[in-house]
């Protein structure tokens, strides 16, 4: 929820700043929307290992769990 709130606040701040200017910068608005969407996707994608686009091998975590002298 914090990530989505930060994305909304960032969009609001940029929109407010563009509204104070004399002209509309459509390219800046589209770039912001694309970048915020990509950041949210990249952050949330590893949390869904079976459905996501980014695949991370879990073998290192399995090996760590099986090691006898692991820190607690």
C-alpha positions as CSV (number, residue, x, y, z in Angstrom):
1,X,0.0,0.0,0.0
2,X,2.9,2.3,0.7
3,X,4.3,1.8,-2.7
4,X,1.1,2.7,-4.4
5,X,0.6,5.7,-2.1
6,X,4.1,6.9,-3.1
7,X,3.3,6.5,-6.8
8,X,0.1,8.5,-6.4
9,X,1.8,11.2,-4.5
10,X,4.6,11.4,-7.0
11,X,2.0,11.7,-9.8
12,X,0.1,14.4,-8.0
13,X,3.3,16.4,-7.3
14,X,4.4,16.2,-11.0
15,X,0.9,17.0,-12.2
16,X,0.6,20.0,-9.8
17,X,4.0,21.2,-11.0
18,X,3.1,20.9,-14.6
19,X,-0.2,22.7,-13.9
20,X,1.7,25.7,-12.5
21,X,3.7,26.0,-15.8
22,X,2.5,27.8,-18.9
23,X,2.3,24.8,-21.2
24,X,1.4,21.1,-21.1
25,X,4.3,18.6,-21.3
26,X,2.6,15.5,-22.5
27,X,5.9,13.7,-23.0
28,X,6.9,14.4,-19.3
29,X,3.5,13.0,-18.1
30,X,3.8,9.9,-20.2
31,X,7.4,9.3,-19.2
32,X,6.5,9.6,-15.5
33,X,3.5,7.3,-15.9
34,X,5.7,4.7,-17.7
35,X,8.6,4.9,-15.2
36,X,6.4,4.7,-12.1
37,X,4.5,1.7,-13.6
38,X,7.8,-0.1,-14.4
39,X,9.2,0.5,-10.9
40,X,6.1,-0.9,-9.3
41,X,6.2,-3.9,-11.7
42,X,9.9,-4.6,-11.0
43,X,9.3,-4.3,-7.2
44,X,6.2,-6.5,-7.1
45,X,7.2,-9.1,-9.7
46,X,9.7,-11.2,-7.6
47,X,7.0,-11.5,-4.9
48,X,5.0,-13.8,-7.3
49,X,7.5,-16.5,-8.2
50,X,5.1,-18.7,-10.1
51,X,3.3,-16.0,-12.2
52,X,5.9,-13.2,-12.5
53,X,8.2,-12.3,-15.4
54,X,11.3,-12.3,-13.2
55,X,12.4,-15.8,-12.1
56,X,14.8,-16.1,-9.1
57,X,16.3,-19.5,-8.2
58,X,15.5,-20.5,-4.6
59,X,18.4,-23.1,-4.4
60,X,20.7,-20.7,-2.5
61,X,18.0,-20.1,0.2
62,X,17.4,-23.9,0.5
63,X,21.2,-24.5,0.9
64,X,21.4,-21.8,3.6
65,X,18.5,-23.3,5.5
66,X,20.1,-26.7,5.4
67,X,23.5,-25.5,6.6
68,X,24.3,-26.6,10.1
69,X,26.0,-23.4,11.4
70,X,23.5,-20.8,10.3
71,X,23.0,-17.7,12.3
72,X,19.8,-17.1,14.1
